[in-house]
Amino acid sequence: MNIQVKIVGVSGSPRKGATQYCVREALLAATGISGVSTEFIDLRGKEIHPCIHCNQCIKKQVDYCPTFSDDMRAYYEIILHSDGFILGSPVYQMNVTAQIQAFINRLRPLGRYITKGHWATKVGGAIAVGGTRNGGQETTLEALNNFFFCTGMNVVSGGIFAYNGAAVWSNDKKEQGAKEDDEGMDSVRILGRRVALIAKILKVGLVNLTEPIEGAILAGFSNQKELDRKIEKFIHR
């Protein structure tokens, strides 16, 4: 059975350099798994307004933001129909960049698929690039992984020596600095392969189920009624 898997990599850096390189290398490693295709999204120079929580996407039940007609509009279908995600960010004050945070926040229109179990079969992995050796990579990885956790995705690490993702030390030399960090780049490539492999295993498993699993169960509930009660309680709390 020829199962095709798509992995999307997002570089959240406002400039060309180490983060772009690392995300591309992770995607290249992912293609080492058979049946895997990749797509690279570069947020550098893109116009993405911050989410203003107007809830128009929720009210209109659409898979895009109807409030802003900016560069984010092109990414919703790509994200919705992919199987795995690699998010990369340089470290800004021990956190992610404004660019990738805006990107994450603007994915709110796709949040309604959480209760349908859509994201429960997807895989996420994170890359953080810091100019100094102990420059906030761990906390930046945590911020990226928290997004995956919020959606219910399956989070993978950068291997047994990189527990929460791939941390790279660029020594503030952009792409060349990242290339010189052998340990960091090993974790980047391992992360790429693991995201692709686990995404493929999950997809093969779903395709070969003898009977479908309803979305509520994929979302962690015993049945749809339990999920409906939880939603009703949340709405009227």
N, CA, C and O of each residue as an XYZ file, in Angstrom:
948
protein
N       0.846     -1.190      0.000
C       0.000      0.000      0.000
C       0.888      1.248      0.000
O       1.756      1.404      0.858
N       0.658      2.131     -0.971
C       1.476      3.333     -1.121
C       0.824      4.504     -0.394
O      -0.001      5.218     -0.965
N       1.196      4.693      0.857
C       0.646      5.781      1.663
C       1.513      7.022      1.504
O       2.720      6.981      1.742
N       0.892      8.124      1.102
C       1.610      9.383      0.924
C       1.431     10.277      2.148
O       0.326     10.414      2.674
N       2.507     10.872      2.586
C       2.500     11.733      3.770
C       3.108     13.086      3.400
O       4.116     13.157      2.697
N       2.479     14.152      3.882
C       3.008     15.492      3.615
C       3.452     16.153      4.914
O       2.704     16.201      5.890
N       4.679     16.658      4.908
C       5.245     17.356      6.058
C       5.498     18.815      5.673
O       6.104     19.098      4.640
N       5.035     19.721      6.504
C       5.223     21.153      6.272
C       6.226     21.712      7.277
O       6.132     21.446      8.475
N       7.173     22.478      6.784
C       8.131     23.146      7.654
C       7.947     24.647      7.590
O       7.801     25.212      6.506
N       7.952     25.299      8.743
C       7.734     26.745      8.819
C       8.939     27.414      9.479
O       9.307     27.079     10.605
N       9.544     28.359      8.769
C      10.627     29.154      9.344
C      10.056     30.472      9.825
O       9.509     31.244      9.037
N      10.184     30.733     11.127
C       9.615     31.934     11.716
C      10.599     33.074     11.882
O      10.359     33.987     12.672
N      11.699     33.035     11.153
C      12.695     34.103     11.281
C      12.378     35.269     10.346
O      11.943     35.047      9.216
N      12.587     36.507     10.799
C      12.373     37.664      9.934
C      13.536     37.925      8.977
O      13.474     38.844      8.162
N      14.587     37.126      9.072
C      15.724     37.321      8.182
C      16.214     35.986      7.635
O      15.889     34.924      8.166
N      16.995     36.059      6.573
C      17.550     34.866      5.951
C      18.755     34.406      6.753
O      19.621     35.208      7.103
N      18.808     33.096      7.046
C      19.950     32.627      7.809
C      19.767     31.253      8.399
O      19.340     30.324      7.713
N      20.091     31.120      9.679
C      20.199     29.817     10.325
C      18.875     29.073     10.428
O      18.826     27.872     10.165
N      17.804     29.760     10.804
C      16.527     29.067     11.000
C      16.000     28.510      9.687
O      15.527     27.374      9.642
N      16.075     29.292      8.625
C      15.693     28.799      7.301
C      16.462     27.524      6.969
O      15.883     26.518      6.558
N      17.759     27.587      7.154
C      18.619     26.446      6.841
C      18.222     25.217      7.644
O      18.126     24.121      7.094
N      17.992     25.391      8.936
C      17.659     24.261      9.805
C      16.327     23.620      9.417
O      16.222     22.394      9.362
N      15.323     24.429      9.151
C      14.019     23.871      8.775
C      14.128     23.129      7.445
O      13.552     22.052      7.290
N      14.855     23.690      6.492
C      15.038     23.014      5.201
C      15.780     21.689      5.370
O      15.452     20.702      4.711
N      16.769     21.667      6.245
C      17.518     20.428      6.490
C      16.629     19.370      7.135
O      16.738     18.186      6.815
N      15.757     19.790      8.036
C      14.820     18.848      8.656
C      13.877     18.266      7.612
O      13.588     17.069      7.631
N      13.400     19.105      6.707
C      12.508     18.631      5.643
C      13.244     17.694      4.693
O      12.682     16.698      4.239
N      14.485     18.011      4.397
C      15.283     17.140      3.533
C      15.449     15.769      4.171
O      15.336     14.747      3.494
N      15.716     15.748      5.463
C      15.838     14.476      6.176
C      14.520     13.716      6.166
O      14.512     12.487      6.089
N      13.405     14.438      6.242
C      12.084     13.799      6.237
C      11.830     13.042      4.947
O      11.150     12.016      4.953
N      12.374     13.540      3.832
C      12.157     12.874      2.543
C      12.902     11.546      2.449
O      12.714     10.792      1.495
N      13.741     11.263      3.430
C      14.393      9.958      3.474
C      13.437      8.839      3.832
O      13.760      7.665      3.654
N      12.257      9.194      4.337
C      11.203      8.216      4.613
C      10.357      8.082      3.354
O       9.894      9.086      2.812
N      10.152      6.866      2.887
C       9.434      6.653      1.630
C       8.011      7.199      1.691
O       7.336      7.110      2.717
N       7.575      7.765      0.574
C       6.214      8.273      0.472
C       6.008      9.643      1.076
O       4.871     10.096      1.210
N       7.099     10.318      1.447
C       6.991     11.622      2.111
C       7.291     12.759      1.133
O       8.309     12.747      0.441
N       6.394     13.731      1.092
C       6.633     14.973      0.363
C       6.655     16.114      1.371
O       6.106     15.989      2.466
N       7.280     17.215      1.009
C       7.422     18.326      1.952
C       7.066     19.659      1.296
O       7.060     19.791      0.072
N       6.773     20.630      2.139
C       6.553     22.009      1.683
C       7.153     22.950      2.718
O       6.984     22.765      3.924
N       7.853     23.957      2.223
C       8.535     24.922      3.087
C       7.787     26.245      3.069
O       7.494     26.784      2.002
N       7.481     26.766      4.248
C       6.841     28.071      4.391
C       7.824     29.012      5.077
O       8.268     28.751      6.195
N       8.155     30.093      4.409
C       9.087     31.080      4.949
C       8.298     32.332      5.327
O       7.719     32.983      4.457
N       8.271     32.670      6.600
C       7.508     33.824      7.065
C       8.260     35.141      6.900
O       7.706     36.208      7.167
N       9.503     35.079      6.466
C      10.302     36.296      6.272
C       9.645     37.207      5.238
O       9.369     36.786      4.114
N       9.399     38.441      5.622
C       8.833     39.413      4.698
C       7.337     39.292      4.465
O       6.767     40.054      3.683
N       6.693     38.339      5.137
C       5.259     38.147      4.944
C       4.463     39.096      5.842
O       4.886     39.438      6.946
N       3.309     39.507      5.339
C       2.409     40.355      6.115
C       1.364     39.477      6.791
O       0.452     38.968      6.140
N       1.503     39.306      8.089
C       0.552     38.507      8.864
C       0.135     39.323     10.080
O       0.916     39.513     11.012
N      -1.089     39.796     10.059
C      -1.596     40.583     11.178
C      -1.756     39.693     12.417
O      -2.004     38.495     12.280
N      -1.623     40.246     13.595
C      -1.906     39.466     14.812
C      -3.395     39.171     14.923
O      -4.225     39.959     14.470
N      -3.725     38.050     15.518
C      -5.129     37.698     15.753
C      -5.730     38.687     16.752
O      -5.129     38.971     17.788
N      -6.918     39.211     16.438
C      -7.584     40.162     17.341
C      -8.761     39.505     18.071
O      -9.550     40.183     18.729
N      -8.866     38.188     17.946
C      -9.885     37.423     18.670
C     -11.293     37.971     18.402
O     -12.112     38.074     19.316
N     -11.557     38.315     17.161
C     -12.883     38.818     16.796
C     -13.899     37.685     16.655
O     -15.110     37.905     16.666
N     -13.363     36.448     16.519
C     -14.184     35.240     16.416
C     -15.051     35.182     15.163
O     -16.010     34.412     15.114
N     -14.733     35.975     14.161
C     -15.497     35.912     12.918
C     -15.336     34.556     12.233
O     -16.267     34.061     11.597
N     -14.158     33.961     12.366
C     -13.931     32.636     11.775
C     -14.809     31.586     12.443
O     -15.290     30.663     11.786
N     -15.016     31.727     13.753
C     -15.860     30.789     14.494
C     -17.328     31.010     14.150
O     -18.065     30.055     13.906
N     -17.745     32.254     14.131
C     -19.149     32.568     13.850
C     -19.555     32.138     12.447
O     -20.670     31.664     12.233
N     -18.646     32.308     11.495
C     -18.951     31.974     10.101
C     -18.573     30.540      9.739
O     -18.876     30.069      8.643
N     -17.903     29.842     10.678
C     -17.502     28.451     10.464
C     -16.727     28.282      9.159
O     -17.058     27.441      8.323
N     -15.688     29.103      9.006
C     -14.854     29.040      7.810
C     -13.435     28.641      8.190
O     -13.013     28.823      9.332
N     -12.704     28.096      7.227
C     -11.359     27.597      7.473
C     -10.286     28.633      7.157
O      -9.171     28.279      6.771
N     -10.614     29.881      7.317
C      -9.664     30.959      7.086
C     -10.108     32.165      7.908
O     -11.204     32.174      8.467
N      -9.258     33.172      7.976
C      -9.606     34.398      8.702
C     -10.322     35.355      7.754
O      -9.712     35.849      6.806
N     -11.617     35.628      7.995
C     -12.350     36.537      7.113
C     -12.088     38.012      7.407
O     -12.522     38.884      6.655
N     -11.384     38.287      8.490
C     -11.145     39.674      8.896
C      -9.973     40.304      8.158
O     -10.043     41.460      7.741
N      -8.893     39.538      7.997
C      -7.699     40.066      7.341
C      -7.435     39.330      6.033
O      -7.434     38.099      5.996
N      -7.216     40.074      4.980
C      -6.840     39.494      3.695
C      -5.346     39.743      3.495
O      -4.937     40.618      2.731
N      -4.548     38.947      4.203
C      -3.099     39.119      4.147
C      -2.445     37.816      3.713
O      -3.118     36.920      3.203
N      -1.134     37.706      3.914
C      -0.404     36.531      3.437
C      -0.792     35.246      4.147
O      -0.534     34.160      3.629
N      -1.402     35.340      5.314
C      -1.806     34.147      6.056
C      -2.857     33.346      5.302
O      -2.957     32.130      5.468
N      -3.639     34.025      4.477
C      -4.750     33.372      3.775
C      -4.289     32.153      2.955
O      -5.042     31.192      2.792
N      -3.066     32.198      2.450
C      -2.566     31.129      1.580
C      -2.203     29.853      2.331
O      -2.009     28.809      1.709
N      -2.107     29.919      3.671
C      -1.551     28.795      4.415
C      -2.584     27.858      5.029
O      -2.237     26.737      5.402
N      -3.825     28.275      5.145
C      -4.813     27.467      5.864
C      -5.029     26.091      5.230
O      -5.016     25.079      5.931
N      -5.223     26.050      3.926
C      -5.452     24.770      3.254
C      -4.228     23.871      3.346
O      -4.349     22.655      3.497
N      -3.051     24.476      3.255
C      -1.812     23.695      3.367
C      -1.733     23.022      4.729
O      -1.456     21.826      4.820
N      -1.976     23.782      5.783
C      -1.898     23.244      7.142
C      -2.969     22.188      7.375
O      -2.692     21.132      7.943
N      -4.183     22.469      6.942
C      -5.304     21.567      7.197
C      -5.100     20.203      6.560
O      -5.549     19.196      7.107
N      -4.434     20.150      5.418
C      -4.308     18.900      4.681
C      -2.913     18.288      4.757
O      -2.541     17.485      3.901
N      -2.146     18.657      5.767
C      -0.824     18.065      5.967
C      -0.849     17.088      7.136
O      -1.758     17.106      7.966
N       0.173     16.236      7.180
C       0.218     15.171      8.186
C       1.212     15.436      9.311
O       1.086     14.877     10.401
N       2.187     16.278      9.050
C       3.189     16.578     10.063
C       3.712     17.987      9.900
O       3.661     18.563      8.813
N       4.222     18.542     11.003
C       4.638     19.940     11.004
C       5.959     20.112     11.750
O       6.173     19.534     12.816
N       6.831     20.917     11.163
C       8.085     21.283     11.812
C       8.114     22.802     11.909
O       8.155     23.494     10.891
N       8.093     23.314     13.121
C       8.122     24.754     13.345
C       9.503     25.166     13.838
O      10.023     24.595     14.797
N      10.091     26.157     13.182
C      11.401     26.636     13.585
C      11.396     28.117     13.893
O      10.786     28.909     13.175
N      12.081     28.491     14.970
C      12.160     29.906     15.338
C      13.531     30.230     15.911
O      14.095     29.429     16.656
N      14.075     31.397     15.573
C      15.230     31.881     16.326
C      14.768     32.311     17.710
O      13.579     32.535     17.938
N      15.702     32.421     18.612
C      15.369     32.805     19.984
C      15.316     34.326     20.098
O      16.287     35.018     19.794
N      14.175     34.830     20.536
C      14.015     36.261     20.818
C      13.612     36.411     22.277
O      12.501     36.039     22.654
N      14.494     36.946     23.090
C      14.231     37.104     24.521
C      13.752     35.786     25.147
O      12.782     35.760     25.905
N      14.447     34.704     24.814
C      14.148     33.368     25.332
C      12.760     32.892     24.919
O      12.128     32.113     25.633
N      12.283     33.364     23.757
C      10.958     32.990     23.276
C      10.976     32.975     21.752
O      12.020     33.169     21.130
N       9.801     32.741     21.157
C       9.686     32.707     19.701
C       9.597     34.123     19.137
O       9.437     35.088     19.884
N       9.700     34.237     17.832
C       9.584     35.538     17.177
C       8.123     35.967     17.064
O       7.207     35.150     17.169
N       7.931     37.252     16.849
C       6.579     37.779     16.628
C       5.967     37.171     15.373
O       4.754     36.974     15.300
N       6.814     36.873     14.379
C       6.317     36.328     13.114
C       5.651     34.968     13.307
O       4.534     34.749     12.839
N       6.337     34.056     13.996
C       5.757     32.722     14.132
C       4.648     32.700     15.174
O       3.745     31.866     15.095
N       4.702     33.601     16.150
C       3.609     33.673     17.117
C       2.334     34.155     16.443
O       1.249     33.648     16.726
N       2.460     35.135     15.548
C       1.293     35.604     14.800
C       0.743     34.490     13.917
O      -0.472     34.319     13.809
N       1.637     33.737     13.287
C       1.229     32.608     12.440
C       0.429     31.595     13.251
O      -0.637     31.150     12.822
N       0.941     31.235     14.414
C       0.267     30.268     15.281
C      -1.093     30.792     15.732
O      -2.094     30.079     15.658
N      -1.126     32.036     16.198
C      -2.384     32.605     16.683
C      -3.438     32.682     15.585
O      -4.628     32.506     15.846
N      -3.005     32.942     14.373
C      -3.945     33.085     13.267
C      -4.462     31.740     12.750
O      -5.277     31.709     11.828
N      -4.008     30.651     13.320
C      -4.556     29.335     12.965
C      -5.856     29.046     13.706
O      -6.393     27.941     13.614
N      -6.357     30.021     14.429
C      -7.613     29.856     15.173
C      -8.762     29.302     14.324
O      -9.532     28.493     14.842
N      -8.926     29.688     13.048
C     -10.025     29.131     12.257
C     -10.009     27.605     12.165
O     -11.049     26.980     11.961
N      -8.824     27.011     12.316
C      -8.713     25.557     12.224
C      -8.860     24.885     13.584
O      -8.813     23.659     13.681
N      -9.037     25.684     14.630
C      -9.176     25.130     15.976
C     -10.420     24.286     16.144
O     -10.451     23.394     16.993
N     -11.458     24.550     15.345
C     -12.698     23.782     15.490
C     -12.522     22.315     15.112
O     -13.383     21.486     15.408
N     -11.412     21.996     14.463
C     -11.156     20.604     14.102
C     -10.570     19.795     15.260
O     -10.422     18.578     15.154
N     -10.239     20.465     16.361
C      -9.714     19.742     17.524
C     -10.743     18.747     18.043
O     -10.415     17.587     18.293
N     -11.991     19.198     18.207
C     -13.034     18.312     18.741
C     -13.468     17.257     17.735
O     -14.180     16.319     18.093
N     -13.053     17.395     16.494
C     -13.343     16.378     15.480
C     -12.246     15.316     15.436
O     -12.339     14.344     14.687
N     -11.198     15.517     16.256
C     -10.100     14.561     16.306
C      -9.107     14.689     15.168
O      -8.223     13.847     15.009
N      -9.252     15.745     14.373
C      -8.404     15.895     13.182
C      -6.922     15.968     13.532
O      -6.101     15.303     12.901
N      -6.579     16.767     14.528
C      -5.171     16.985     14.858
C      -4.580     15.861     15.693
O      -3.362     15.780     15.849
N      -5.428     14.993     16.229
C      -4.951     13.901     17.084
C      -4.114     12.888     16.320
O      -3.388     12.099     16.925
N      -4.209     12.905     14.996
C      -3.431     11.968     14.187
C      -2.300     12.671     13.436
O      -1.692     12.095     12.534
N      -2.025     13.907     13.813
C      -0.941     14.668     13.188
C       0.260     14.724     14.125
O       0.147     14.445     15.319
N       1.403     15.086     13.567
C       2.661     15.068     14.321
C       3.348     16.428     14.225
O       3.345     17.065     13.171
N       3.938     16.865     15.339
C       4.657     18.132     15.350
C       6.035     18.010     15.962
O       6.250     17.211     16.874
N       6.961     18.797     15.464
C       8.305     18.857     16.018
C       8.827     20.279     15.954
O       8.447     21.037     15.062
N       9.695     20.654     16.889
C      10.140     22.044     17.010
C      11.654     22.183     16.890
O      12.418     21.309     17.298
N      12.058     23.319     16.313
C      13.471     23.678     16.184
C      13.667     25.087     16.732
O      12.918     26.000     16.387
N      14.671     25.261     17.580
C      15.011     26.589     18.099
C      16.479     26.881     17.810
O      17.345     26.035     18.032
N      16.748     28.078     17.315
C      18.113     28.474     16.968
C      18.509     29.686     17.800
O      17.851     30.725     17.750
N      19.590     29.546     18.566
C      20.057     30.640     19.410
C      21.452     31.094     19.033
O      22.274     30.289     18.593
N      21.725     32.378     19.201
C      23.043     32.908     18.880
C      24.094     32.538     19.899
O      25.285     32.545     19.590
N      23.672     32.211     21.124
C      24.597     31.764     22.163
C      24.274     30.326     22.552
O      23.178     29.831     22.287
N      25.232     29.667     23.178
C      25.075     28.240     23.464
C      23.876     27.970     24.377
O      23.072     27.079     24.102
N      23.759     28.728     25.445
C      22.638     28.578     26.371
C      21.762     29.826     26.274
O      21.583     30.554     27.250
N      21.228     30.055     25.092
C      20.568     31.319     24.800
C      19.064     31.283     24.735
O      18.461     32.110     24.052
N      18.432     30.337     25.433
C      16.980     30.299     25.453
C      16.356     29.300     24.499
O      15.152     29.346     24.247
N      17.169     28.393     23.966
C      16.618     27.388     23.046
C      15.556     26.521     23.719
O      14.526     26.220     23.116
N      15.801     26.123     24.953
C      14.857     25.241     25.654
C      13.491     25.908     25.828
O      12.460     25.278     25.596
N      13.480     27.172     26.232
C      12.207     27.856     26.463
C      11.492     28.160     25.144
O      10.263     28.202     25.093
N      12.261     28.367     24.094
C      11.657     28.589     22.777
C      11.028     27.303     22.259
O       9.939     27.328     21.686
N      11.704     26.191     22.458
C      11.127     24.896     22.090
C       9.835     24.640     22.862
O       8.859     24.130     22.312
N       9.844     24.999     24.132
C       8.646     24.813     24.953
C       7.463     25.598     24.382
O       6.344     25.089     24.326
N       7.714     26.829     23.964
C       6.644     27.659     23.404
C       6.073     27.041     22.131
O       4.859     27.038     21.930
N       6.942     26.520     21.277
C       6.482     25.888     20.036
C       5.728     24.594     20.327
O       4.680     24.331     19.736
N       6.270     23.789     21.241
C       5.599     22.536     21.589
C       4.251     22.777     22.254
O       3.330     21.975     22.097
N       4.130     23.871     22.994
C       2.849     24.177     23.636
C       1.739     24.356     22.607
O       0.589     24.000     22.862
N       2.081     24.906     21.451
C       1.084     25.009     20.378
C       0.609     23.624     19.958
O      -0.591     23.390     19.813
N       1.549     22.711     19.763
C       1.174     21.349     19.373
C       0.301     20.697     20.445
O      -0.691     20.039     20.131
N       0.673     20.881     21.702
C      -0.114     20.308     22.795
C      -1.540     20.848     22.793
O      -2.491     20.101     23.022
N      -1.685     22.137     22.534
C      -3.022     22.753     22.542
C      -3.937     22.157     21.480
O      -5.154     22.106     21.663
N      -3.364     21.712     20.387
C      -4.174     21.133     19.314
C      -4.427     19.643     19.511
O      -5.298     19.063     18.862
N      -3.662     19.025     20.413
C      -3.783     17.586     20.608
C      -2.898     16.781     19.683
O      -3.072     15.569     19.558
N      -1.943     17.441     19.026
C      -1.026     16.721     18.144
C      -0.070     15.843     18.941
O       0.071     15.985     20.156
N       0.577     14.939     18.226
C       1.594     14.073     18.806
C       2.958     14.741     18.610
O       3.394     14.952     17.479
N       3.617     15.068     19.703
C       4.874     15.811     19.645
C       6.052     14.844     19.700
O       6.105     13.960     20.556
N       6.994     15.022     18.779
C       8.191     14.183     18.786
C       9.403     15.035     19.156
O       9.376     16.262     19.066
N      10.454     14.354     19.569
C      11.667     15.042     20.004
C      12.724     14.990     18.915
O      12.499     14.467     17.823
N      13.874     15.542     19.240
C      15.003     15.479     18.327
C      15.915     14.311     18.633
O      17.110     14.365     18.342
N      15.372     13.257     19.217
C      16.162     12.075     19.516
C      16.439     11.926     20.998
O      16.032     12.766     21.801
N      17.133     10.856     21.361
C      17.351     10.551     22.774
C      18.266     11.563     23.460
O      18.330     11.609     24.689
N      18.975     12.376     22.669
C      19.847     13.392     23.263
C      19.272     14.800     23.111
O      19.931     15.786     23.440
N      18.050     14.884     22.615
C      17.395     16.192     22.433
C      15.919     16.005     22.731
O      15.093     15.879     21.827
N      15.607     15.990     24.014
C      14.321     15.484     24.474
C      13.104     16.270     24.003
O      12.053     15.678     23.762
N      13.219     17.588     23.867
C      12.017     18.361     23.538
C      12.085     19.049     22.186
O      11.298     19.954     21.908
N      13.018     18.628     21.344
C      13.142     19.193     20.007
C      14.597     19.394     19.641
O      15.495     18.909     20.330
N      14.824     20.110     18.557
C      16.183     20.345     18.077
C      16.643     21.740     18.478
O      16.023     22.736     18.107
N      17.728     21.807     19.233
C      18.291     23.085     19.680
C      19.621     23.323     18.972
O      20.532     22.499     19.043
N      19.718     24.451     18.294
C      20.910     24.753     17.498
C      21.586     26.021     18.014
O      20.923     26.997     18.363
N      22.898     25.989     18.054
C      23.707     27.149     18.443
C      24.367     27.693     17.180
O      25.254     27.052     16.616
N      23.942     28.864     16.738
C      24.474     29.453     15.505
C      25.719     30.297     15.741
O      26.386     30.700     14.788
N      26.035     30.567     17.000
C      27.177     31.421     17.347
C      27.053     32.789     16.674
O      28.046     33.468     16.414
N      25.823     33.167     16.404
C      25.497     34.448     15.747
C      26.183     34.598     14.387
O      26.539     35.702     13.976
N      26.363     33.464     13.694
C      26.982     33.487     12.360
C      26.011     32.976     11.293
O      26.421     32.486     10.241
N      24.724     33.103     11.586
C      23.662     32.733     10.639
C      23.836     31.289     10.158
O      24.126     30.399     10.958
N      23.660     31.056      8.851
C      23.665     29.686      8.331
C      24.987     28.977      8.588
O      24.998     27.799      8.945
N      26.095     29.679      8.411
C      27.398     29.060      8.618
C      27.558     28.594     10.057
O      28.110     27.524     10.311
N      27.076     29.396     10.994
C      27.155     29.007     12.394
C      26.355     27.758     12.690
O      26.800     26.895     13.445
N      25.174     27.657     12.097
C      24.349     26.461     12.291
C      25.044     25.233     11.716
O      25.037     24.167     12.332
N      25.640     25.379     10.546
C      26.343     24.258      9.913
C      27.479     23.742     10.787
O      27.793     22.552     10.773
N      28.091     24.642     11.544
C      29.227     24.256     12.387
C      28.802     23.576     13.686
O      29.637     23.007     14.388
N      27.518     23.631     14.009
C      27.022     22.982     15.231
C      26.605     21.550     14.900
O      25.440     21.289     14.596
N      27.552     20.637     14.960
C      27.289     19.248     14.572
C      26.199     18.606     15.421
O      25.314     17.930     14.898
N      26.267     18.821     16.734
C      25.270     18.227     17.635
C      23.875     18.754     17.311
O      22.914     17.990     17.213
N      23.784     20.064     17.148
C      22.491     20.663     16.859
C      21.912     20.189     15.544
O      20.721     19.887     15.459
N      22.750     20.120     14.509
C      22.256     19.699     13.196
C      21.904     18.218     13.177
O      21.014     17.805     12.432
N      22.587     17.415     13.984
C      22.177     16.009     14.121
C      20.748     15.936     14.650
O      19.930     15.166     14.148
N      20.455     16.743     15.669
C      19.111     16.720     16.256
C      18.070     17.251     15.275
O      16.930     16.787     15.281
N      18.439     18.208     14.437
C      17.530     18.735     13.410
C      17.134     17.633     12.432
O      15.955     17.470     12.119
N      18.101     16.893     11.960
C      17.826     15.848     10.965
C      17.071     14.678     11.582
O      16.179     14.106     10.955
N      17.430     14.327     12.808
C      16.684     13.273     13.505
C      15.236     13.695     13.684
O      14.324     12.894     13.483
N      15.023     14.950     14.061
C      13.666     15.469     14.237
C      12.871     15.357     12.942
O      11.723     14.912     12.952
N      13.475     15.759     11.834
C      12.787     15.678     10.550
C      12.376     14.265     10.198
O      11.251     14.028      9.758
N      13.290     13.323     10.392
C      12.970     11.921     10.094
C      11.886     11.389     11.018
O      11.001     10.653     10.582
N      11.950     11.758     12.290
C      10.977     11.233     13.254
C       9.575     11.787     13.002
O       8.593     11.051     13.099
N       9.474     13.069     12.683
C       8.163     13.639     12.358
C       7.555     12.886     11.177
O       6.380     12.518     11.205
N       8.357     12.662     10.144
C       7.861     11.973      8.951
C       7.488     10.523      9.243
O       6.439     10.048      8.809
N       8.346      9.825      9.976
C       8.103      8.410     10.249
C       6.860      8.201     11.106
O       6.023      7.358     10.786
N       6.734      8.959     12.188
C       5.573      8.799     13.067
C       4.297      9.210     12.346
O       3.252      8.586     12.533
N       4.370     10.258     11.520
C       3.201     10.669     10.740
C       2.772      9.552      9.792
O       1.579      9.310      9.611
N       3.738      8.879      9.195
C       3.411      7.785      8.276
C       2.814      6.598      9.024
O       1.838      6.001      8.569
N       3.395      6.256     10.166
C       2.867      5.143     10.961
C       1.419      5.410     11.356
O       0.573      4.520     11.266
N       1.134      6.629     11.793
C      -0.236      6.982     12.180
C      -1.191      6.890     10.997
O      -2.310      6.395     11.129
N      -0.746      7.367      9.851
C      -1.621      7.365      8.674
C      -1.878      5.947      8.178
O      -3.000      5.610      7.802
N      -0.845      5.125      8.178
C      -1.014      3.719      7.787
C      -1.983      3.024      8.731
O      -2.844      2.259      8.297
N      -1.841      3.294     10.025
C      -2.745      2.695     11.003
C      -4.183      3.096     10.786
O      -5.080      2.257     10.867
N      -4.418      4.373     10.510
C      -5.784      4.854     10.275
C      -6.394      4.224      9.035
O      -7.558      3.825      9.039
N      -5.603      4.137      7.975
C      -6.103      3.570      6.716
C      -6.479      2.104      6.883
O      -7.408      1.623      6.234
N      -5.767      1.400      7.742
C      -5.987     -0.035      7.890
C      -6.918     -0.415      9.039
O      -7.042     -1.596      9.363
N      -7.564      0.551      9.650
C      -8.545      0.238     10.686
C      -9.716     -0.535     10.092
O     -10.179     -0.226      8.994
N     -10.186     -1.528     10.812
C     -11.323     -2.312     10.314
C     -12.627     -1.542     10.406
O     -13.568     -1.819      9.663
N     -12.689     -0.574     11.317
C     -13.851      0.298     11.417
C     -13.386      1.694     11.819
O     -12.424      1.819     12.577
N     -14.035      2.738     11.334
C     -13.585      4.104     11.622
C     -13.740      4.476     13.094
O     -14.616      3.962     13.790
N     -12.884      5.366     13.549
C     -12.963      5.893     14.910
C     -13.572      7.287     14.837
O     -13.076      8.144     14.106
N     -14.640      7.519     15.587
C     -15.271      8.831     15.538
C     -14.362      9.892     16.141
O     -13.523      9.602     16.994
N     -14.546     11.124     15.683
C     -13.679     12.218     16.084
C     -13.624     12.451     17.572
O     -12.567     12.793     18.104
N     -14.748     12.275     18.266
C     -14.786     12.505     19.711
C     -13.825     11.577     20.446
O     -13.186     11.978     21.418
N     -13.727     10.342     19.980
C     -12.817      9.380     20.605
C     -11.368      9.763     20.315
O     -10.514      9.674     21.197
N     -11.088     10.187     19.087
C      -9.742     10.652     18.754
C      -9.361     11.865     19.595
O      -8.189     12.070     19.912
N     -10.363     12.668     19.953
C     -10.122     13.859     20.773
C      -9.995     13.529     22.253
O      -9.751     14.421     23.066
N     -10.159     12.250     22.617
C      -9.937     11.823     23.993
C     -11.179     11.547     24.807
O     -11.078     11.262     26.000
N     -12.364     11.623     24.189
C     -13.613     11.392     24.910
C     -14.129      9.980     24.625
O     -13.773      9.368     23.617
N     -14.969      9.476     25.525
C     -15.465      8.106     25.364
C     -16.469      7.997     24.230
O     -16.578      6.952     23.590
N     -17.199      9.071     23.982
C     -18.164      9.093     22.880
C     -18.561     10.543     22.583
O     -18.127     11.468     23.270
N     -19.386     10.729     21.556
C     -19.783     12.074     21.149
C     -20.627     12.768     22.213
O     -20.529     13.983     22.385
N     -21.455     12.006     22.926
C     -22.304     12.605     23.960
C     -21.467     13.238     25.071
O     -21.783     14.324     25.555
N     -20.402     12.553     25.469
C     -19.530     13.100     26.515
C     -18.887     14.402     26.045
O     -18.791     15.365     26.806
N     -18.452     14.424     24.797
C     -17.861     15.637     24.239
C     -18.885     16.763     24.182
O     -18.579     17.902     24.535
N     -20.089     16.451     23.743
C     -21.145     17.468     23.655
C     -21.452     18.071     25.023
O     -21.660     19.278     25.142
N     -21.478     17.223     26.059
C     -21.732     17.717     27.419
C     -20.619     18.652     27.869
O     -20.872     19.676     28.504
N     -19.392     18.292     27.537
C     -18.248     19.119     27.924
C     -18.314     20.479     27.230
O     -18.065     21.513     27.850
N     -18.647     20.470     25.951
C     -18.748     21.721     25.198
C     -19.878     22.581     25.744
O     -19.717     23.791     25.900
N     -21.019     21.966     26.034
C     -22.170     22.698     26.565
C     -21.835     23.335     27.912
O     -22.207     24.478     28.177
N     -21.138     22.592     28.749
C     -20.736     23.113     30.057
C     -19.769     24.277     29.899
O     -19.827     25.250     30.651
N     -18.886     24.173     28.924
C     -17.908     25.232     28.682
C     -18.591     26.508     28.195
O     -18.248     27.609     28.624
N     -19.551     26.349     27.304
C     -20.250     27.506     26.737
C     -21.036     28.261     27.803
O     -21.087     29.491     27.793
N     -21.649     27.514     28.728
C     -22.537     28.131     29.720
C     -21.904     28.232     31.101
O     -22.615     28.348     32.100
N     -20.572     28.190     31.171
C     -19.894     28.235     32.470
C     -20.058     29.597     33.148
O     -19.548     29.803     34.249
